[in-house]
């Protein structure tokens, strides 16, 4: 029960890494507000875990503001904020990515963290405690060709993590990041361009441990970084990648 009674928001909680983190946090005693734009799947996950939920578009300022109002009206505080929601564009040369695609990826992956700072950080500063976890990617550390602007948003998230960490440390608010390699999530097909045994094997050959990351891998790492066991850790980018970035 390392997270007992910690009020925790997890964005992108309806599937993939977010769903895995939600399951682990629930087992560890956290009180969750699961947030996602996918209403049907979100409701199902929340019901299965017996946790609270709120429909949200993390790329929309008004939507994120409403999430914050709901949380603070009902729970009065927040202990943990996990910025997990993310999307990508399909693999293609950088000049072929449309402005619309760029704007959408940047809004979901990067601007959502800005909204976290705008609507949730002031309360953490006031309480002088809290933990923020940004789910970045190995793509932000070791960019892959043809995922160009997705890579850039994850690099942005890594820098944002460090910038937030150094600014919020005096308020006892910790900010860390996880950098997973591609995993068995709904985004895998988009990363690969086409989900075939050949493409899977080609990608797996770049991971020394020889497998994709799983929601459970991310959940275990997230649980540690958001628990009091990691009270001296802030500004850290933890690679959960089977050695991909070595």
SEKOL-894974 format. One line per 2 residues: number of its first residue (from 0); their letters; for each residue x, z, y of C-alpha. Coordinates in steps of 0.5 Angstrom, whole numbers, plus 500, padded with zeros to 3 digits. Each point is the difference from the previous one (the first is absolute). Layout:
NUM = A = X/Z/Y; ...
***
This chain:
0 = XX = 500/500/500; 505/498/505
2 = XX = 495/497/505; 495/506/499
4 = XX = 495/499/506; 504/495/504
6 = XX = 495/496/504; 503/493/498
8 = XX = 498/493/502; 502/494/496
10 = XX = 499/493/503; 499/494/495
12 = XX = 498/505/495; 495/496/496
14 = XX = 505/496/496; 508/500/498
16 = XX = 505/505/502; 495/503/505
18 = XX = 495/501/494; 506/503/496
20 = XX = 502/505/506; 493/502/500
22 = XX = 499/502/493; 507/504/500
24 = XX = 498/503/507; 493/502/497
26 = XX = 504/503/494; 504/504/504
28 = XX = 495/503/504; 499/496/506
30 = XX = 494/499/504; 500/493/501
32 = XX = 496/495/505; 501/493/496
34 = XX = 500/494/505; 499/493/499
36 = XX = 497/494/502; 497/498/493
38 = XX = 494/504/500; 498/499/493
40 = XX = 507/502/497; 501/506/505
42 = XX = 493/503/498; 502/500/493
44 = XX = 507/503/500; 497/505/504
46 = XX = 494/502/496; 505/500/494
48 = XX = 505/505/503; 494/504/503
50 = XX = 504/499/507; 497/498/507
52 = XX = 501/493/503; 499/496/506
54 = XX = 499/492/501; 506/498/505
56 = XX = 503/494/503; 507/502/501
58 = XX = 502/494/504; 494/502/505
60 = XX = 501/505/506; 493/502/500
62 = XX = 499/501/492; 506/504/500
64 = XX = 498/504/506; 493/502/496
66 = XX = 504/502/494; 504/505/504
68 = XX = 493/502/503; 497/501/493
70 = XX = 506/504/497; 501/505/506
72 = XX = 493/501/501; 499/502/493
74 = XX = 507/503/498; 502/502/507
76 = XX = 508/498/498; 504/495/496
78 = XX = 506/502/495; 502/493/497
80 = XX = 499/493/503; 502/495/495
82 = XX = 500/493/503; 500/496/494
84 = XX = 495/494/501; 504/493/500
86 = XX = 499/493/499; 505/494/500
88 = XX = 500/492/501; 501/495/495
90 = XX = 507/498/498; 502/495/505
92 = XX = 505/497/505; 500/505/506
94 = XX = 498/494/505; 494/498/495
96 = XX = 497/507/501; 494/499/505
98 = XX = 499/505/506; 494/503/497
100 = XX = 503/502/494; 506/503/504
102 = XX = 495/504/504; 496/502/494
104 = XX = 506/503/496; 503/503/507
106 = XX = 494/503/501; 499/503/493
108 = XX = 507/502/499; 503/502/506
110 = XX = 494/501/506; 497/505/495
112 = XX = 506/505/500; 499/499/508
114 = XX = 493/503/499; 502/505/496
116 = XX = 505/503/506; 494/499/505
118 = XX = 495/503/496; 503/505/495
120 = XX = 506/502/503; 498/504/506
122 = XX = 496/505/495; 506/501/496
124 = XX = 505/501/506; 494/505/503
126 = XX = 500/504/493; 508/499/499
128 = XX = 500/498/493; 498/494/496
130 = XX = 503/494/496; 499/493/501
132 = XX = 502/495/494; 501/492/501
134 = XX = 500/496/494; 505/494/502
136 = XX = 503/496/495; 507/498/497
138 = XX = 498/493/504; 502/504/507
140 = XX = 507/502/497; 502/494/496
142 = XX = 495/494/503; 498/495/495
144 = XX = 500/492/502; 493/498/501
146 = XX = 497/507/501; 503/499/507
148 = XX = 495/504/505; 497/504/495
150 = XX = 508/503/499; 500/501/508
152 = XX = 494/504/500; 503/505/494
154 = XX = 507/500/504; 495/502/506
156 = XX = 497/505/496; 507/503/498
158 = XX = 503/500/507; 493/503/503
160 = XX = 501/506/494; 507/502/503
162 = XX = 497/499/507; 494/505/499
164 = XX = 504/504/496; 505/502/505
166 = XX = 495/501/506; 495/504/496
168 = XX = 506/505/496; 499/505/506
170 = XX = 493/500/498; 501/502/493
172 = XX = 497/493/498; 504/496/495
174 = XX = 499/493/499; 503/496/494
176 = XX = 499/494/496; 500/497/493
178 = XX = 503/493/499; 497/497/493
180 = XX = 502/494/497; 494/495/498
182 = XX = 495/504/495; 494/499/496
184 = XX = 496/500/506; 495/495/502
186 = XX = 505/497/505; 505/498/494
188 = XX = 497/493/500; 501/499/507
190 = XX = 507/502/500; 502/496/494
192 = XX = 495/494/503; 498/499/493
194 = XX = 499/505/495; 503/497/494
196 = XX = 505/503/494; 506/495/503
198 = XX = 499/503/507; 499/507/497
200 = XX = 507/499/496; 504/497/506
202 = XX = 498/506/504; 501/505/495
204 = XX = 507/498/499; 502/502/507
206 = XX = 498/507/498; 505/504/497
208 = XX = 495/505/496; 496/494/498
210 = XX = 493/501/502; 495/500/506
212 = XX = 499/507/504; 493/503/498
214 = XX = 495/504/504; 502/506/496
216 = XX = 508/499/502; 497/500/507
218 = XX = 496/505/499; 505/505/498
220 = XX = 505/498/505; 494/501/506
222 = XX = 498/507/497; 507/503/501
224 = XX = 501/497/507; 494/503/502
226 = XX = 500/506/497; 504/507/503
228 = XX = 506/498/495; 502/495/504
230 = XX = 500/504/507; 507/498/502
232 = XX = 499/493/499; 498/495/505
234 = XX = 501/493/502; 502/498/493
236 = XX = 499/494/497; 499/501/493
238 = XX = 501/494/495; 496/500/494
240 = XX = 502/493/498; 504/501/493
242 = XX = 506/498/504; 498/494/503
244 = XX = 503/502/506; 507/501/497
***
